[in-house]
Amino acid sequence: MINLYSYLLTFLAIIFWGFRAITTLLYQLDVEFFATPLNTTVEIALLFATLPCLVLVVKRNVVGAAAYFALYAAYFGTALYEVLMSSTGLDVVNSANMIFIAVGVVLPMLTFFDVLLNKNRNIGNGSKKADWFYKNEDYDRKFDERADRNQYKF
């Protein structure tokens, strides 16, 4: 069973992906919005690369969470460093972008550590009956012995 924290992080990651998609779309349509993409071409590629990562995060796969964290850390991490080191004044657009850049770094990091430290990952689909069936070697041995005795000769 996955705890509520994991569900909320995954839900927030999906909402943040949708927000970044809307931000990029509105920027492409020349509609004024309080947040802008950092690099439109890379943002579009990042949006498409995030989809399989989010599917793997929902399945609690560590590789998908690591890829999700690496993609977002590479894209938003450099921008966060530049924003923190710049000495320009903060207006509404820059402060909104700084907040979303910080969320873009922190949310994948929390998701990665959540999936990495999750103790409830199962081999199967999470069903106890399925785990019993696939992990039970005694049942397999008993079934094989029974099959060996039932050899009919014609």
C-alpha positions in Angstrom: 0.0 0.0 0.0 1.3 3.4 -1.0 1.0 6.1 1.6 -0.8 9.4 1.1 2.5 11.4 0.8 3.4 9.4 -2.3 0.0 9.9 -3.9 0.2 13.7 -3.3 3.7 14.0 -4.7 2.7 12.1 -7.8 -0.5 14.2 -8.2 1.5 17.4 -7.7 4.0 16.3 -10.4 1.2 15.7 -12.8 -0.3 19.1 -12.0 3.1 20.8 -12.4 3.5 19.0 -15.8 0.1 20.3 -16.9 1.0 23.8 -15.7 4.2 23.8 -17.7 2.4 22.5 -20.7 -0.2 25.4 -20.4 2.6 27.9 -19.9 4.4 26.7 -23.0 1.3 26.7 -25.1 0.3 30.2 -24.0 3.8 31.5 -24.7 3.7 29.9 -28.2 0.3 31.6 -28.8 1.7 35.0 -27.7 -0.8 35.2 -24.8 0.5 37.2 -21.8 0.9 35.0 -18.8 2.7 35.5 -15.4 5.1 32.6 -16.1 7.2 32.0 -19.2 9.2 29.0 -20.3 13.0 29.3 -20.0 13.7 27.8 -23.4 10.7 26.9 -25.5 12.3 24.2 -27.6 13.8 22.4 -24.7 10.6 22.9 -22.7 8.6 21.1 -25.3 11.1 18.2 -25.5 11.1 18.1 -21.6 7.3 17.9 -21.6 7.3 14.9 -23.9 10.2 13.2 -22.1 8.4 13.6 -18.8 5.4 11.6 -19.8 7.1 8.1 -19.7 8.9 9.2 -16.5 5.6 10.0 -14.8 4.2 6.6 -15.8 7.2 4.9 -14.3 6.9 7.0 -11.1 3.3 5.9 -10.8 4.5 2.3 -11.1 7.1 3.1 -8.4 10.1 2.4 -10.7 13.3 3.9 -9.4 14.8 4.3 -13.0 11.8 6.5 -14.0 12.1 8.6 -10.9 15.8 9.1 -11.4 15.3 10.1 -15.0 12.5 12.5 -14.0 14.8 14.1 -11.4 17.8 14.2 -13.8 15.8 15.9 -16.6 14.3 18.5 -14.3 17.5 19.2 -12.4 19.4 19.7 -15.6 16.7 22.0 -17.0 15.6 24.0 -13.9 18.8 23.7 -11.9 20.9 25.9 -14.2 18.2 28.5 -14.3 17.8 28.4 -10.5 21.6 29.0 -10.1 21.4 31.9 -12.5 18.5 33.5 -10.8 20.1 33.1 -7.3 23.4 34.6 -8.5 22.0 37.5 -10.5 21.8 40.9 -8.9 18.9 42.2 -10.9 15.8 43.4 -9.1 12.8 41.1 -8.9 9.6 42.1 -10.6 6.4 40.1 -10.8 7.5 37.9 -13.8 11.0 37.1 -12.4 9.6 36.3 -8.9 6.9 34.0 -10.4 9.5 32.3 -12.6 11.8 31.9 -9.6 9.1 30.2 -7.6 8.2 27.8 -10.5 11.9 27.1 -11.1 12.4 26.2 -7.4 9.3 23.9 -7.6 10.7 22.4 -10.7 13.8 21.3 -8.8 12.3 20.4 -5.4 9.3 18.4 -6.6 11.3 15.8 -8.7 13.9 15.6 -5.9 11.2 14.7 -3.4 9.6 12.3 -5.8 12.9 10.5 -6.5 13.6 10.1 -2.8 10.1 9.0 -2.1 10.3 6.2 -4.7 13.9 5.4 -3.7 13.0 5.0 0.0 9.6 3.4 -0.6 9.5 0.0 1.3 6.2 -1.0 -0.2 7.3 -1.8 -3.7 6.1 -5.2 -4.8 7.3 -7.5 -7.5 3.8 -8.3 -8.7 0.8 -6.1 -9.1 0.4 -5.6 -5.3 -2.1 -8.4 -4.8 -1.3 -10.8 -1.9 -2.9 -13.6 -3.8 -0.7 -13.0 -6.8 2.4 -12.7 -4.7 1.5 -15.9 -2.9 1.0 -17.8 -6.2 4.2 -16.5 -7.9 6.5 -16.7 -4.8 5.3 -20.0 -3.4 7.8 -22.7 -4.4 6.2 -25.4 -2.3 3.1 -25.2 -4.5 5.2 -25.6 -7.6 7.1 -28.6 -6.2 3.8 -30.3 -5.2 2.3 -29.6 -8.6 5.4 -31.0 -10.4 5.4 -34.2 -8.2 1.7 -34.7 -9.0 2.3 -34.2 -12.7 5.2 -36.8 -12.7 2.9 -39.5 -11.2 0.1 -39.1 -13.8 2.0 -40.4 -16.8 -0.4 -42.5 -18.8 1.0 -45.2 -21.2 -0.9 -46.0 -24.3 
